[in-house]
């Protein structure tokens, strides 16, 4: 009977542990919400526009400011799709020397209302000044989502 209890408790713990910890970065750490470039908030809601043309631009990218007074080891972007579907996701870390690191680029099917985190590490020798998060894709046109970014140590 005690083995059955242990198996059931372990199963429940792993179930809840997966649910709880998939929405926050791994390991206990300190994270700071990064403001959107326009400075109005740390969270943006958008609906995916059609891709840009020579005349129009898409709204797929959102830039977040990394405060110059802080340095972080990792950056996490959190996407919360209001509509499920296939999204093209990317995250870049921009540096003062006009370079950028592509930290994440994938096409992923996201379920409705379930948060998805993407992350990337900063260079050891430099701190980015911005985190760019791109959420779009032809199959996601018209879909609504929210996006935020965190700097973590």
C-alpha positions in Angstrom: 0.0 0.0 0.0 2.8 2.4 0.8 4.4 1.9 -2.6 1.1 2.7 -4.3 0.8 5.9 -2.2 4.4 6.9 -3.2 3.6 6.3 -6.9 0.4 8.3 -6.7 2.0 11.2 -4.8 5.0 11.2 -7.2 2.6 11.2 -10.2 0.6 14.1 -8.7 3.7 16.0 -7.8 5.2 15.7 -11.3 1.9 16.6 -12.9 1.5 19.8 -10.8 5.2 20.5 -11.0 5.1 20.5 -14.7 2.0 22.7 -14.8 3.5 25.2 -12.3 7.0 25.3 -13.6 6.4 25.4 -17.3 5.2 29.0 -17.0 8.3 30.4 -15.2 11.9 30.2 -16.0 13.8 27.2 -14.7 15.8 27.5 -11.5 15.1 29.9 -8.7 16.3 33.3 -9.9 15.5 36.9 -10.0 13.7 38.3 -13.0 12.8 41.9 -13.9 10.0 42.8 -16.4 11.4 44.9 -19.3 9.5 47.9 -20.5 8.4 48.2 -24.1 10.5 50.7 -26.1 7.8 53.3 -26.0 7.9 53.0 -22.2 4.2 52.8 -21.7 4.1 49.2 -20.2 5.8 45.9 -19.9 3.1 44.0 -21.8 1.8 44.4 -25.3 -1.3 43.0 -27.0 -1.3 42.7 -30.7 -3.1 41.0 -33.6 -0.9 39.6 -36.3 -0.9 41.8 -39.4 -0.2 40.5 -42.9 3.6 40.5 -43.8 5.1 43.8 -44.8 5.5 44.9 -48.4 7.7 47.6 -49.9 5.0 50.1 -48.9 3.6 48.7 -45.7 5.2 47.1 -42.6 4.1 44.2 -40.5 3.6 44.5 -36.7 5.3 41.3 -35.9 8.2 42.8 -33.9 8.1 44.3 -30.4 11.2 45.8 -28.8 11.9 45.8 -25.0 14.4 48.0 -23.3 17.2 46.5 -21.2 18.0 49.2 -18.5 21.6 50.3 -18.8 21.9 50.1 -15.0 21.3 46.3 -15.0 22.9 43.3 -16.6 21.2 39.9 -16.9 22.4 36.5 -17.9 19.2 35.4 -19.6 16.3 36.9 -21.3 12.8 35.4 -21.5 9.9 36.3 -23.7 6.4 35.2 -22.8 3.8 34.8 -25.5 0.2 34.3 -24.5 -1.9 33.4 -27.6 -5.5 34.4 -27.4 -6.0 32.3 -30.5 -4.4 28.9 -31.0 -2.5 28.3 -34.2 0.9 28.1 -35.9 3.1 31.1 -35.1 6.6 32.1 -36.4 8.5 33.1 -33.2 11.9 34.8 -32.9 13.9 36.6 -30.3 17.0 38.7 -30.9 19.3 40.4 -28.4 20.6 43.8 -29.8 23.9 45.2 -28.8 25.4 48.7 -28.9 28.0 47.8 -31.6 25.1 47.3 -34.1 25.2 43.5 -33.8 22.5 41.2 -32.7 22.3 37.6 -31.6 19.4 35.4 -32.8 18.5 33.7 -29.6 15.5 31.8 -30.9 13.8 31.2 -34.3 11.1 28.6 -34.8 7.6 28.0 -36.1 5.5 26.5 -33.3 1.9 25.5 -33.0 0.6 27.3 -29.8 -2.6 26.2 -28.1 -5.2 28.9 -27.2 -4.7 30.6 -23.9 -1.5 28.7 -22.9 1.7 30.8 -22.3 4.8 29.9 -24.2 8.3 31.1 -23.0 11.3 31.5 -25.3 14.7 32.4 -24.0 18.2 33.3 -24.9 21.5 34.0 -23.1 23.4 37.2 -23.3 27.0 37.3 -24.5 29.5 36.9 -21.7 31.3 40.1 -22.7 28.4 42.4 -23.5 25.0 43.4 -22.3 22.2 44.0 -24.9 20.3 47.2 -24.9 17.2 45.7 -26.4 15.3 42.5 -26.7 13.3 42.1 -29.9 10.5 39.6 -29.9 8.8 38.7 -33.2 5.5 36.9 -33.3 3.8 36.4 -36.7 3.4 34.1 -39.6 1.1 33.7 -42.6 -1.0 31.1 -40.7 -1.3 33.4 -37.7 -2.7 36.5 -39.5 -5.5 38.0 -37.5 -4.6 36.0 -34.3 -4.3 38.0 -31.1 -1.6 37.5 -28.4 0.2 39.3 -25.6 3.9 39.5 -25.3 6.3 40.5 -22.5 10.0 40.1 -21.8 12.1 39.6 -18.7 15.7 39.9 -17.8 16.8 37.2 -15.4 19.9 36.4 -13.2 
